Structures are given as structure tokens and as C-alpha cells.
Amino acid sequence: MHTYRLTIEYDGTEFRGWQAQKERPTVQQAIESALSVALRTQVRVVGSGRTDAGVHARGQVAHFRSRRSVDTHRLRGALDGLLPKAIAVIAVEAAVEGFHARFDAIRRAYAYQVATEARAIDRLARWRVHPPPDFEIMNAACEPLLGKHDFSAFCIARSETRNRVCAVHRAVWLPEDRAGDWRFVIEADRFLHGMVRAIVGTLVEVGRGRRAPDEVATVLASGDRRLAGPSAPALGLVLERVEYAASREPVAGADR
């Protein structure tokens, strides 16, 4: 059995998220359909994680298995013609034996994009936050998020996930090249359902003066989602990349 790794970019605006659903367009379904046509057999794709409806990705990783060897260069070209324009497969690579996109991942990085002014071109991938919040105060409020904690307070209440402990390695607001554009960058070993959007919504309340910066630590310790702020809209969230140990990376030069 051969294992192949896909690196995928997508605009999630018109999709009901990553996970396959009945009678609703999803990224997973679109990729499985395209692969099944290209390889002339039913293909199941496993992603590194689920993204919600409206969420985007620049570096989603997925894998599939095939009983026969696949020409990765030809497959990538075929997928380019078969997939909707909102999905692009950036790379198709032969993976190491037993590679699993989800279980082998050791770190994931998300960015949440905001704009303090009206935008036209990227209005579907950036939350307009006006008037501008105080990003310096918001950065100070990020400190309690770092480290290993139970993030139940930032997880949707209906989530069935029992283990809600995540190790956050980075959490920071960064200005972008265009004045008024900012992004919240957060990296962790894993993320809970709705976690990043709930954190962003809470931090924006801090930046607007509706909460004191030290309230973030209080909310985190409470484990109560009702004490956190409202979730930020899905449109600003982007899965930037998924990281793996060196031993689980594709073999250089292998194309089959």
C-alpha cells in the first residue's frame, strides 16, 4: 500500500467546512471526488484536522492510500483541472510508510486576519474591526494563553472532545504591510473546536476596553465558555501550516 501526502490551499467561503457531510459542499468531498476521477477508483482522504464552515487554509495537509503507485506530478496536474477554483492542491508527495496527516502532526499554526478599515478585495477573508482596538493591550492579554492549559473556556459547549488540554507555543498580534491590517498568529500542538475564534473574540473585547487584560487568565482558569467573549466570524480564520517531525516528512526526490 502506497501513502501520498497532499498540501492544500482553499477559500472556505462556499464550503461547509472540511469534513464530508450529506448534501452539503465540503472541501474533503471535493478532493475525494477529484481523486476518484483521476485515479479511477474510490479514494478516501484524511485531513490533519477539521476546519469549520467559512474557514480558509493555506497549508492544510491530508493523506490518502493507494494499492498502486501514483505519478504525483501527473496527479497534481489532473487535480488542478478537476477541482473547483476555490481549492488548490499545492503539492502531491510520496509519504513515508504509515504517514497519518492527523495523528503524526506535532504543531499547527492558525492566523486570524482583521482590518480596521473597509476592504474590498479580501473582504471575505478579513474581519473588519472598527473602531480600531488597542492591539498593544491585546498582545499583553495573550500572555496567559502560552503554555499547557485546559482550554475548555474557549471550546464550543457542544464539543464531544474530552481531552481539552492544549500546549500553545505562540500567540501574538502582528501588523501587516497595509496600514490597518493585523493578524493574530497562534501555534499549538492541537486546537479545540472553535478555540481560535473564541480567543480572538475575547481579545478584541479586551482591545475595545470591555474587559481588563487580566480577565483572559481568569476566563481560562474557569473552564466556562460562558465567561469568554463571542466567537469572531469564521471568515478571518486561516489554517496556515501543519508541522511534522523530520522522520515523518516526505522523502526528498521521491515522486512515486
Secondary structure, DSSP 8 states (H G I E B T S, - for coil): -EEEEEEEEE-GGGSS-SS-BTTB--HHHHHHHHHHHHHTS----EESS---TT-EEEEEEEEEEESS---HHHHHHHHHHHS-TTEEEEEEEE--TT--TTTTEEEEEEEEEEESS--STTTTSSEE-SS---HHHHHHHTGGGSEEEE-GGGS-TT---S--EEEEEEEEEEE-SSTTEEEEEEEES---TTHHHHHHHHHHHHHTTSS-TTHHHHHHHHT-GGGS-----GGGEEEEEEEE-GGGS--TT---
